[in-house]
Structure formats: C-alpha cells, structure tokens
C-alpha cells in the first residue's frame, strides 16, 4: 500500500499536482469562494463594518465608521466597558468558511448588548447577508449589508 501512495505522490510531483493533492478539500473550497472582505454598510445604514482576515485565518468585523462616531457601548453587559467608544471595536469574531458561506463565529449587537452566533452569505459582490441567531439559525434575524465605497467614514456628515 505504501508503494502505491508513494507512486501516486511521485506522479503528482512530476505533473506539478502535489500541492493540490495535499491541500485539504475544505481549504480549497474556502479559497475558491469569494471572501466577505471589505467595508460594509449595515442595513439600517448607520454603521460601517470592515471585515478582515484574522491571524488565525478566520474572519472578523470591526466598526470603522457610522452616523454616531462618539457613541459609547452603553448596553454592554460588562459595566466596565460601557464608556468605551464603539468605533474601533471588533464586533464579529471567528467566522470560517463552511462551504455555503461563513459560520462558527459570533456577532455583537451594540443596540442590545447581546452576542449572537453568526452566519454570513455573499448574495452578490455588493451584498452580504448577515444572520445573528440563538441556538439554531431559525431563531434569529438577518440584515443585508451593502458594500461601502464611500470616501468618508462619518455617516453623519452632510451628503449622507
């Protein structure tokens, strides 16, 4: 059996296919899917979230702009954090490709101070479905975020 495996790997090396054979299928699927990277305007059009790739390979989202730049995290369940600005806070963590989108992470909702499980799905290059839920995905709600290409991060500025 080891001879067969060795022969297949040698043939793959000769054809330049070894990296493709050695890379896990899930990782190849994740690489093939468009990633939710970039700046997104939330559905109520009051916040700009930037989704980036974290050091561990997961995706995370940070508040980088909105209509109330001086807003504090007044509903945070931790009283010590209620005076922190929302601007700059990471509110989405641990999102990983699952073949149909991204899941396995959480999203924090500043309006309620609650953290929910999260699921992301790209609808098209300019629209991202974000679903926050408790337990199973059926028990939650969704927003459609729009890719943000504006020049300013302050949505309270004139012209917004």
HELIX and SHEET records of a PDB file:
HELIX    1   1 UNK A    2  UNK A   15  1                                  14    
HELIX    2   2 UNK A   18  UNK A   22  1                                   5    
HELIX    3   3 UNK A   25  UNK A   32  1                                   8    
HELIX    4   4 UNK A   79  UNK A   81  5                                   3    
SHEET    1   A 9 UNK A  38  UNK A  41  0                                        
SHEET    2   A 9 UNK A  47  UNK A  53 -1                                        
SHEET    3   A 9 UNK A  59  UNK A  66 -1                                        
SHEET    4   A 9 UNK A  90  UNK A  97 -1                                        
SHEET    5   A 9 UNK A 102  UNK A 109 -1                                        
SHEET    6   A 9 UNK A 114  UNK A 124 -1                                        
SHEET    7   A 9 UNK A 127  UNK A 133 -1                                        
SHEET    8   A 9 UNK A 140  UNK A 147 -1                                        
SHEET    9   A 9 UNK A  38  UNK A  41 -1                                        
END                                                                             
